[in-house]
């Protein structure tokens, strides 16, 4: 049994305020007994100007945001996942959107760079469109991370719409899938819960989904509804909007039991 927490934020263009909010919520997760806490995508910064992320980009393993994350993991003695932050690449105009996992001694245990770029027109009439490729270089590596309690399969937000990624994560041993996100309000209310529950059920694994949830900027509102889901599609805990923490106790033996009694993964014919 492991107690996990999903942290929901309403990040803005004020980096200092965002990091203060993250610190307080990590403290809350620790106070509630969490051994593993997941911050959302874009936790240090959400701005209407996508180039603002270039102002806080850090080299991997070095920088004030990463130092803070390592300090928080050590202070509270927990595994801490930083949903995404900008990491420097050879292209000075584009960053990697990196999910970083720290162990309870503050060491960086894993890094996953978001593979699928959110280059979409959500609402043509209202001019709601996004093009992450303008400022982010997509990752190419599928990442699973070994922890003291489970094998994690790492993903970020828009990755959720690509089931082949999750099949591969499970093939590599993942029993918990993490989905730090900043789902838009309009897409979230239609697809967020549906997609998360589907990924849990089709892969017979736990899903921990932490989101941005509120009016982040004048132009951007995110859906929130962070949740923790079991391998049978049951929502163990959830939030609506606004900053906060929700926890759940995961019985990891349940994954093995379900995969043995309902061996759908072994029945696969296509793609094996």
PLY file of the C-alpha trace (Angstrom):
ply
format ascii 1.0
element vertex 272
property float x
property float y
property float z
element edge 271
property int vertex1
property int vertex2
end_header
0.00 0.00 0.00
1.29 3.45 -0.88
-0.32 6.83 -0.22
-0.13 9.18 -3.19
-1.20 12.78 -3.78
-2.16 14.73 -6.84
-1.50 18.45 -6.53
-3.74 20.87 -8.40
-2.60 24.43 -9.06
-3.71 27.63 -10.75
-0.36 28.85 -12.04
-0.07 32.31 -13.57
2.66 34.48 -15.07
3.97 35.22 -11.54
6.72 32.64 -11.09
7.45 33.47 -7.44
3.77 33.13 -6.54
3.55 29.84 -8.40
6.55 28.37 -6.58
5.16 29.55 -3.24
1.85 27.88 -4.08
3.68 24.68 -5.03
5.65 24.67 -1.76
2.50 25.09 0.32
0.69 22.32 -1.53
3.64 19.93 -1.27
3.64 20.65 2.47
-0.08 19.84 2.56
0.47 16.57 0.70
3.20 15.59 3.15
0.99 16.52 6.11
-1.67 14.19 4.71
0.83 11.33 4.67
1.67 11.19 0.97
4.75 9.20 0.00
4.50 10.36 -3.62
3.18 13.71 -4.86
2.61 14.88 -8.44
2.67 18.55 -9.48
0.81 19.58 -12.65
2.16 20.52 -16.05
3.51 24.08 -16.31
3.55 24.44 -12.52
6.20 27.23 -12.53
4.57 29.39 -15.20
1.52 29.80 -17.41
1.51 32.92 -19.56
-0.34 34.16 -22.60
3.09 34.83 -24.11
4.53 31.37 -24.74
8.04 32.79 -25.10
8.03 33.73 -21.40
9.16 30.20 -20.59
12.53 31.08 -22.15
13.08 33.46 -19.24
13.03 30.65 -16.66
14.67 27.85 -18.66
17.27 25.84 -16.72
20.03 23.41 -17.58
19.18 19.93 -16.41
20.40 19.39 -12.86
21.09 23.05 -12.20
18.83 25.99 -11.41
16.68 27.55 -8.69
13.47 25.70 -9.60
15.20 22.32 -9.64
17.00 23.16 -6.40
13.66 23.95 -4.79
12.17 20.67 -5.96
15.10 18.67 -4.60
14.84 20.57 -1.31
11.11 19.87 -1.02
11.57 16.16 -1.71
14.30 15.94 0.92
12.52 18.07 3.51
9.37 15.98 3.34
11.00 12.62 2.62
8.77 11.85 -0.35
8.96 11.07 -4.04
8.14 14.26 -5.91
7.18 14.61 -9.56
7.50 18.04 -11.17
4.81 17.88 -13.85
6.74 19.91 -16.41
9.25 22.71 -16.52
11.39 24.24 -19.28
14.81 22.62 -19.73
17.41 24.06 -22.07
18.01 22.55 -25.52
20.52 23.39 -28.25
17.85 25.58 -29.86
17.85 28.95 -28.01
14.24 29.60 -29.05
12.79 26.27 -27.92
12.93 24.26 -24.70
12.17 20.72 -23.63
8.99 20.37 -21.57
10.43 18.04 -18.96
8.77 16.02 -16.23
11.29 15.47 -13.44
11.08 12.83 -10.70
12.97 13.30 -7.43
13.51 10.63 -4.80
13.19 11.28 -1.03
16.88 12.22 -0.79
16.46 14.92 -3.43
18.19 13.09 -6.26
16.85 13.34 -9.80
15.67 9.82 -10.58
14.03 10.25 -13.99
13.35 12.77 -16.74
10.68 12.56 -19.40
10.37 15.10 -22.21
6.84 15.54 -23.54
6.54 13.68 -26.84
3.24 14.89 -28.31
2.92 18.61 -28.99
-0.40 20.35 -28.45
-0.67 22.01 -31.85
-4.43 22.34 -32.21
-7.30 24.73 -32.81
-9.68 24.09 -29.92
-12.31 26.67 -30.84
-12.07 28.37 -34.22
-14.90 30.82 -33.52
-13.25 32.10 -30.34
-9.73 31.90 -31.74
-8.60 29.41 -29.10
-5.54 27.77 -30.64
-2.23 26.46 -29.33
1.07 25.64 -30.97
3.52 24.16 -28.48
5.97 23.35 -31.26
6.77 27.05 -31.56
8.57 27.02 -28.20
9.01 23.33 -27.31
11.09 20.58 -28.91
9.26 17.24 -28.61
10.89 14.38 -26.77
11.61 11.04 -28.39
12.17 8.71 -25.46
9.52 6.64 -23.66
10.31 6.62 -19.93
9.47 4.31 -17.06
10.91 5.01 -13.62
11.65 2.57 -10.82
10.70 3.72 -7.35
10.64 1.99 -3.98
6.91 1.31 -4.35
6.16 0.76 -8.07
7.25 1.21 -11.66
5.92 4.50 -12.99
5.03 5.23 -16.60
5.59 8.92 -17.35
3.45 11.06 -19.65
2.27 14.67 -19.92
-1.15 16.11 -20.83
-1.72 15.80 -24.61
0.07 12.42 -24.52
-3.18 11.15 -23.00
-4.78 11.00 -26.45
-2.25 8.48 -27.78
-3.01 5.03 -26.36
-0.02 3.39 -28.03
2.27 5.27 -25.63
0.54 3.76 -22.61
0.60 0.25 -24.06
4.35 0.60 -24.37
4.70 1.96 -20.83
2.78 -1.05 -19.50
4.84 -3.40 -21.67
7.87 -1.97 -19.92
6.44 -2.76 -16.49
4.43 0.28 -15.45
1.74 -0.31 -12.83
1.11 3.41 -12.18
0.68 5.97 -14.96
1.25 9.65 -14.19
-0.45 12.37 -16.26
0.47 15.88 -15.09
-1.58 18.21 -17.24
-2.93 21.64 -18.08
-6.02 20.56 -20.02
-8.00 23.44 -21.47
-11.43 24.03 -19.95
-13.25 23.33 -23.22
-11.50 20.02 -23.97
-11.34 18.96 -20.34
-15.06 19.07 -19.70
-15.62 16.74 -22.66
-12.68 14.36 -22.66
-10.54 14.48 -19.49
-12.26 11.97 -17.22
-13.23 9.74 -20.13
-9.66 9.45 -21.40
-8.14 8.94 -17.96
-10.55 6.17 -17.01
-10.01 4.52 -20.38
-6.24 4.49 -19.94
-6.63 2.94 -16.48
-9.07 0.25 -17.60
-7.44 -0.73 -20.89
-4.03 -1.05 -19.22
-5.23 -2.35 -15.83
-3.12 0.17 -13.97
-3.49 3.07 -11.55
-3.58 6.57 -13.02
-2.52 9.71 -11.14
-3.59 12.85 -12.99
-2.68 16.26 -11.63
-4.02 19.31 -13.41
-4.09 23.05 -13.62
-7.58 24.10 -12.57
-8.79 27.65 -12.89
-8.39 31.03 -14.60
-4.65 31.05 -15.18
-4.49 34.14 -17.39
-6.90 36.53 -19.06
-7.08 34.19 -22.05
-6.50 30.77 -20.54
-8.74 28.73 -18.28
-7.86 25.15 -17.37
-10.19 22.32 -16.43
-8.70 20.96 -13.21
-10.53 17.88 -11.88
-7.30 16.22 -10.78
-7.96 12.61 -9.88
-6.59 9.24 -8.90
-8.10 6.20 -10.63
-7.76 2.49 -9.92
-7.22 -0.25 -12.55
-10.97 -0.95 -12.75
-11.81 2.65 -13.59
-12.98 3.70 -10.13
-12.14 7.29 -9.17
-10.54 7.01 -5.75
-10.28 10.75 -5.12
-10.70 13.98 -7.07
-10.83 17.76 -6.98
-12.91 20.22 -8.98
-11.34 23.62 -9.60
-8.86 25.69 -7.64
-5.59 24.82 -5.93
-5.57 21.85 -3.61
-4.43 18.32 -2.83
-6.25 15.02 -3.03
-4.82 11.74 -1.76
-5.54 8.04 -2.10
-4.07 4.79 -0.82
-3.08 2.48 -3.68
-3.15 -1.26 -3.12
-0.63 -2.25 -5.77
-1.40 -5.94 -5.32
-4.70 -5.09 -7.00
-2.89 -4.63 -10.31
-1.46 -8.16 -10.27
-4.77 -9.62 -9.11
-6.75 -7.97 -11.91
-4.21 -8.76 -14.58
-4.33 -12.41 -13.51
-8.11 -12.73 -13.26
-8.88 -10.51 -16.25
-5.88 -11.10 -18.54
-6.85 -8.72 -21.34
-3.24 -7.61 -21.77
-2.26 -11.23 -22.49
-5.07 -11.55 -25.02
-3.66 -8.87 -27.28
-3.26 -9.95 -30.89
-2.44 -6.71 -32.69
0.81 -4.90 -31.95
2.48 -7.68 -29.98
0 1
1 2
2 3
3 4
4 5
5 6
6 7
7 8
8 9
9 10
10 11
11 12
12 13
13 14
14 15
15 16
16 17
17 18
18 19
19 20
20 21
21 22
22 23
23 24
24 25
25 26
26 27
27 28
28 29
29 30
30 31
31 32
32 33
33 34
34 35
35 36
36 37
37 38
38 39
39 40
40 41
41 42
42 43
43 44
44 45
45 46
46 47
47 48
48 49
49 50
50 51
51 52
52 53
53 54
54 55
55 56
56 57
57 58
58 59
59 60
60 61
61 62
62 63
63 64
64 65
65 66
66 67
67 68
68 69
69 70
70 71
71 72
72 73
73 74
74 75
75 76
76 77
77 78
78 79
79 80
80 81
81 82
82 83
83 84
84 85
85 86
86 87
87 88
88 89
89 90
90 91
91 92
92 93
93 94
94 95
95 96
96 97
97 98
98 99
99 100
100 101
101 102
102 103
103 104
104 105
105 106
106 107
107 108
108 109
109 110
110 111
111 112
112 113
113 114
114 115
115 116
116 117
117 118
118 119
119 120
120 121
121 122
122 123
123 124
124 125
125 126
126 127
127 128
128 129
129 130
130 131
131 132
132 133
133 134
134 135
135 136
136 137
137 138
138 139
139 140
140 141
141 142
142 143
143 144
144 145
145 146
146 147
147 148
148 149
149 150
150 151
151 152
152 153
153 154
154 155
155 156
156 157
157 158
158 159
159 160
160 161
161 162
162 163
163 164
164 165
165 166
166 167
167 168
168 169
169 170
170 171
171 172
172 173
173 174
174 175
175 176
176 177
177 178
178 179
179 180
180 181
181 182
182 183
183 184
184 185
185 186
186 187
187 188
188 189
189 190
190 191
191 192
192 193
193 194
194 195
195 196
196 197
197 198
198 199
199 200
200 201
201 202
202 203
203 204
204 205
205 206
206 207
207 208
208 209
209 210
210 211
211 212
212 213
213 214
214 215
215 216
216 217
217 218
218 219
219 220
220 221
221 222
222 223
223 224
224 225
225 226
226 227
227 228
228 229
229 230
230 231
231 232
232 233
233 234
234 235
235 236
236 237
237 238
238 239
239 240
240 241
241 242
242 243
243 244
244 245
245 246
246 247
247 248
248 249
249 250
250 251
251 252
252 253
253 254
254 255
255 256
256 257
257 258
258 259
259 260
260 261
261 262
262 263
263 264
264 265
265 266
266 267
267 268
268 269
269 270
270 271
